[in-house]
Amino acid sequence: MDVILVPGLWLDASSWDDITPALEAAGHRPHPVTLPGPAVGDLVIDDWVDAVVSEIDRLGENVVLVGHSGGGNVVWGAADRRPAQVARVILVDTIVPHPGAMISEFPVEDGVVPFPGWDFFDDDDVADIDDETRRRTAQQVVDVPGRVPTSPITLTDERRFAIPVTILSGQLDAESLHRVLADWGAYAEEVECIESVEVVTLDSGHWPQFSQPQKFAETLAAAVR
């Protein structure tokens, strides 16, 4: 199975380096991507979706899309564009966006969103990332085009709801996820429209590819089908 791996904000294809060997060992073909950066121009999230759609078209049919964090918005947008070619969407500690949703808002400096540092995030998200890993990964981050996190995602094809979705959640199981979604309005409505949703609890923070790469890689490989 061809597996397109889409990173979250501030990350590039190298953030999947510790994960791809397990996918290959399971017989899959991983394709980690680096999304277009600020040097390309004044980008919005739909431009990032275009980049993933191009990769889907290059690979053909029965493609699995994996999106971490904000990359989940990107892969859901790509699934909406190519529903007949996507076999499954796997979300890593995130949820599908509804039409018009944005990732989040972060400080913009000189037209880009720089990595705010690990201390910026909630303790539950980063508590399992040790100091050495924080130092190493902070040296590999990339600036995000300033408009990408706050630009609305375009979703128009209801065939996306027939694509099976697996959510690899850091802390939530299926019951607690649906309880949380009850307060999220349009996000809950989007999830309720999906015909098949599976939730797997990772028992991790928000970056399992860094904090528990071996365990996460095995869980991800098992989810690809």
DAFENKA-V625168 format. One record per backbone hydrogen bond with DSSP energy under -1.0 kcal/mol. CO is the residue of the C=O (numbers start at 0). NH is the residue of the N-H. Records with the same first field share a line. If there is no record, write none. Layout:
CO=NH / NH
This chain:
0=28
1=63
2=30
3=65
4=32
5=67
7=10
9=141
11=14
12=15
13=16
15=18 / 19
18=22
19=23
20=24
21=25
22=27
23=26
28=2
30=4
36=39
37=40
40=42
43=46 / 47
44=48
45=49
46=50
47=51
48=52
49=53
50=54
51=55
52=56
53=57
54=58
55=59
62=86
63=3
64=89
65=5
66=91
67=70
68=71
69=73
70=74
71=75
72=76
73=77
74=78
75=79
76=80
77=81
81=84
84=62
87=64
88=165
89=66
90=167
91=68
97=100
100=152
108=111
110=145
111=108
112=143
116=119
117=120
121=124 / 125
122=126
124=205
125=128
129=133
130=134
131=135
132=136
133=137
136=139
143=112
144=147
148=102 / 103
152=99
156=159
157=160
158=161
159=162
160=194
163=88
164=197
165=90
166=168 / 199
167=92
168=201
169=202 / 203
172=176
173=177
174=178
175=179
176=180
177=181
179=182
180=183
183=186
184=188
185=189
186=190
187=191
190=193
195=164
197=166
199=168
206=209 / 210
207=211
211=215
212=216
213=217
214=218
215=219
216=220
217=221
218=222
219=223
